[in-house]
């Protein structure tokens, strides 16, 4: 047992469902810098402030900060909760699944190595702490939590894994159970290998939605919002490489320049995307709708 599930007596166990379930992501996690984008261990905190939003993410030396790949487990959890709720089933923060069910959903192999990586990801999610003002009723309030409160693994007599139980934090669960705060994402997302391109897809999906004319971001604003430790020059180089490769499913990226010479990243729905006709309008924090030039 990895951690004693002290909340278990107050929570009803929710068993994950098998089968084809659409992947859904929590919009708050798509919008803000909550995860390390690096594959190497990060212990430097994320300390982000923009307007009324504040986020502080801290890691332990032992495990390092939860990464954007680890967040796939939270996408799995959100997808399970929304699917069950939409089918009239009772949901809970206490979830149970086999490693195979989780790994299959997030398009990972079911080898011993994949299972070991899954356990390491659960450890990082449990040991990473977050303090944020997002969805708090008062400017002076901060909600502090870990991505997973507690987790344990069940094994048979010879040590073979039988299942995993975990408890999600209130902050995450409340955001997922409100369907206005969840978006369906393309399953090809799990095939994106770079941390920056994964973060960029989630940001594009959240802010761009399916607007006819797309969306646009100033590059320095993007750099700040990513929480990346890369210098701006390196960040810009990596963005240019992503624009060259065009790896984001459903979107086309273009680098443009403002009249004052500042670089901007513009993205639009890919005309070949089967969901391109499902259009929505989102608003920037300033309240003005931002559209990319045709």
C-alpha positions in Angstrom: 0.0 0.0 0.0 1.4 3.4 -1.1 -0.8 5.6 1.1 -3.5 4.8 3.6 -6.8 6.0 2.1 -8.0 7.9 5.2 -11.0 9.4 3.3 -12.3 6.1 2.1 -14.8 5.7 4.9 -16.5 8.9 3.7 -16.5 8.2 0.0 -18.3 5.7 -2.2 -15.9 3.8 -4.5 -16.4 4.7 -8.2 -15.2 1.9 -10.5 -13.9 3.1 -13.9 -15.8 2.0 -17.0 -14.1 0.1 -19.9 -14.9 0.7 -23.5 -14.7 3.7 -25.9 -15.0 6.9 -23.9 -14.3 10.4 -25.3 -11.3 12.1 -23.7 -12.2 15.2 -21.8 -10.0 17.8 -20.2 -10.6 20.3 -17.4 -10.6 23.8 -18.8 -8.7 25.3 -15.8 -5.9 22.9 -16.4 -5.8 23.8 -20.1 -5.6 27.5 -19.5 -3.0 28.0 -16.9 0.6 26.7 -16.0 0.0 23.9 -13.6 2.6 21.3 -14.9 6.2 20.9 -15.8 6.7 20.8 -19.6 10.1 19.1 -19.3 10.9 15.4 -19.3 13.8 16.0 -16.9 13.0 16.4 -13.2 11.8 19.9 -12.2 11.9 21.1 -8.6 11.8 24.9 -9.3 8.4 26.1 -8.4 5.9 27.6 -10.8 5.0 31.1 -9.4 2.5 32.6 -11.8 0.4 35.8 -11.4 -1.8 37.4 -14.0 -4.6 39.8 -13.0 -6.6 38.1 -10.2 -5.2 34.7 -11.0 -2.4 33.4 -8.9 -0.8 29.9 -9.1 2.0 28.4 -7.0 3.1 24.9 -7.8 5.7 23.2 -5.7 7.5 19.9 -6.0 9.5 17.6 -3.8 13.1 16.7 -4.5 12.3 13.0 -4.3 9.7 12.9 -7.1 9.9 16.2 -8.9 7.0 18.2 -10.2 4.0 16.6 -11.9 4.5 16.8 -15.7 2.1 17.4 -18.6 2.4 13.7 -19.4 1.3 12.8 -15.8 -1.7 15.0 -16.4 -3.0 12.3 -18.8 -4.1 10.5 -15.7 -6.3 13.5 -14.8 -7.7 13.5 -18.3 -8.6 9.8 -17.8 -10.3 10.6 -14.5 -12.2 13.6 -15.9 -13.4 11.5 -18.9 -14.6 8.7 -16.6 -16.5 11.1 -14.3 -18.2 13.0 -17.1 -19.1 9.8 -19.0 -20.6 8.3 -15.8 -22.5 11.4 -14.9 -24.0 11.7 -18.4 -25.2 8.2 -18.1 -26.9 8.8 -14.8 -24.4 7.0 -12.7 -23.1 8.1 -9.3 -19.6 9.4 -9.4 -17.0 9.9 -6.6 -13.6 11.4 -5.9 -12.5 7.8 -4.9 -11.8 5.9 -8.1 -10.7 2.4 -8.8 -9.3 1.0 -12.1 -6.7 -1.5 -13.3 -3.4 -0.2 -14.6 -4.3 -1.7 -18.0 -7.5 0.4 -18.2 -5.7 3.7 -17.5 -2.7 2.9 -19.8 -5.0 1.8 -22.6 -7.0 5.0 -22.4 -4.0 7.3 -22.5 -2.4 5.2 -25.4 0.5 3.8 -23.4 1.8 0.3 -23.6 0.9 -2.3 -20.9 4.4 -3.5 -20.3 6.1 -3.7 -16.9 8.0 -0.5 -17.8 4.7 1.3 -18.6 3.3 0.2 -15.3 6.4 1.4 -13.4 6.1 4.8 -15.2 2.4 5.0 -14.2 3.3 4.5 -10.5 6.0 7.2 -10.8 3.4 9.6 -12.4 0.9 8.9 -9.5 3.7 9.6 -7.0 4.4 13.0 -8.7 0.8 13.9 -8.8 0.4 13.1 -5.2 3.5 14.9 -4.0 3.1 18.0 -6.1 1.2 20.8 -4.3 -0.8 23.6 -5.8 -2.1 26.8 -4.3 -4.4 28.9 -6.5 -7.0 31.7 -6.4 -8.9 30.2 -9.4 -12.5 29.5 -8.6 -12.2 31.0 -5.1 -15.0 33.4 -4.0 -12.6 35.9 -2.4 -9.4 37.4 -3.9 -7.7 36.7 -0.6 -8.5 33.0 -0.6 -6.2 30.3 -1.9 -7.1 26.7 -2.4 -4.2 24.4 -1.6 -4.2 20.7 -2.8 -2.3 17.9 -4.4 -3.4 16.5 -7.8 -4.1 13.2 -6.1 -4.8 13.2 -2.3 -3.9 9.6 -1.8 -3.4 6.4 -3.8 -2.8 2.7 -3.3 -2.1 -0.3 -5.4 -3.6 -3.8 -4.9 -1.5 -6.8 -5.8 -2.0 -10.6 -5.7 -0.1 -13.1 -3.7 2.9 -13.0 -6.0 3.0 -9.2 -6.4 1.2 -8.9 -9.7 -0.9 -5.7 -9.9 -4.7 -6.1 -9.6 -5.8 -2.5 -9.4 -5.2 1.1 -8.3 -7.4 3.2 -6.1 -7.0 7.0 -5.8 -8.7 10.0 -4.3 -9.0 13.2 -6.4 -8.9 16.6 -4.7 -12.2 18.6 -4.2 -10.9 21.5 -6.4 -10.3 19.2 -9.4 -13.5 17.2 -9.0 -15.7 20.3 -8.6 -14.3 21.7 -11.9 -15.0 18.4 -13.7 -18.5 17.7 -12.5 -19.5 21.1 -13.8 -19.7 20.4 -17.6 -19.1 24.1 -18.4 -15.6 23.5 -17.2 -14.8 20.4 -19.3 -13.9 20.2 -23.0 -13.6 17.1 -25.3 -10.1 16.8 -26.8 -8.8 15.0 -29.8 -7.5 11.5 -29.0 -4.4 12.2 -31.1 -3.4 14.5 -28.3 -1.9 11.5 -26.5 0.4 10.9 -29.4 2.1 14.3 -29.0 5.6 13.7 -27.7 6.8 17.2 -26.8 5.8 19.0 -23.6 5.4 22.4 -25.3 3.3 21.1 -28.1 1.0 19.2 -25.6 0.6 22.4 -23.6 0.0 24.4 -26.8 -2.7 22.1 -28.0 -4.6 22.3 -24.7 -4.3 26.1 -24.7 -5.4 26.3 -28.3 -8.4 23.9 -27.7 -9.5 26.0 -24.7 -9.1 29.5 -26.1 -9.6 28.9 -29.8 -12.4 26.4 -29.6 -13.8 26.1 -33.1 -13.9 29.8 -34.1 -14.0 30.4 -37.8 -11.2 33.0 -37.6 -9.1 31.3 -35.0 -7.2 33.0 -32.1 -4.0 34.8 -31.6 -1.4 35.2 -28.8 1.6 37.5 -28.3 4.7 35.3 -27.9 5.9 36.9 -24.7 2.4 36.3 -23.2 2.6 32.7 -24.3 6.0 32.3 -22.7 4.8 33.7 -19.4 1.6 31.6 -19.5 3.5 28.4 -20.2 5.4 28.5 -16.9 8.4 27.1 -18.8 12.0 27.5 -17.5 13.3 27.9 -21.1 14.6 31.4 -21.9 12.4 33.4 -24.3 14.8 32.9 -27.2 14.8 29.1 -26.8 11.0 29.2 -26.3 10.5 31.1 -29.6 12.8 28.7 -31.4 10.8 25.7 -30.2 7.6 27.4 -31.2 8.9 28.0 -34.7 9.8 24.3 -35.0 6.2 23.4 -33.9 4.8 25.7 -36.6 7.1 24.1 -39.2 5.9 20.6 -38.3 2.2 21.4 -37.7 1.6 18.6 -35.2 -1.5 19.8 -33.4 -4.6 17.8 -34.4 -7.4 20.0 -35.8 -5.4 23.2 -35.9 -3.1 25.2 -38.2 -0.5 27.4 -36.7 1.1 30.6 -38.2 3.6 33.0 -36.9 2.7 36.6 -37.7 3.9 40.1 -36.7 2.0 43.1 -35.3 2.5 46.5 -36.9 5.0 47.3 -34.0 7.0 44.2 -34.9 6.0 41.9 -32.0 5.6 38.3 -32.9 2.3 36.5 -32.5 1.2 32.9 -32.8 -2.1 32.5 -34.7 -4.1 29.4 -35.0 -7.2 28.4 -36.9 -9.3 25.2 -37.1 -8.0 22.9 -39.8 -10.4 22.8 -42.8 -10.0 19.1 -42.9 -11.0 18.6 -39.3 -14.4 16.8 -39.1 -15.4 19.0 -36.1 -14.5 22.3 -37.8 -18.1 23.2 -38.2 -18.7 23.1 -34.5 -17.9 26.7 -33.8 -17.9 28.5 -30.5 -16.8 31.9 -29.3 -14.5 32.4 -26.3 -13.4 35.6 -24.8 -10.0 36.8 -23.6 -9.4 37.7 -20.0 -9.8 41.4 -21.0 -13.3 40.6 -22.3 -12.6 41.3 -26.0 -12.8 38.6 -28.6 -9.5 37.9 -30.2 -9.5 36.6 -33.7 -6.5 35.8 -35.9 -6.3 37.5 -39.3 -7.3 35.3 -42.3 
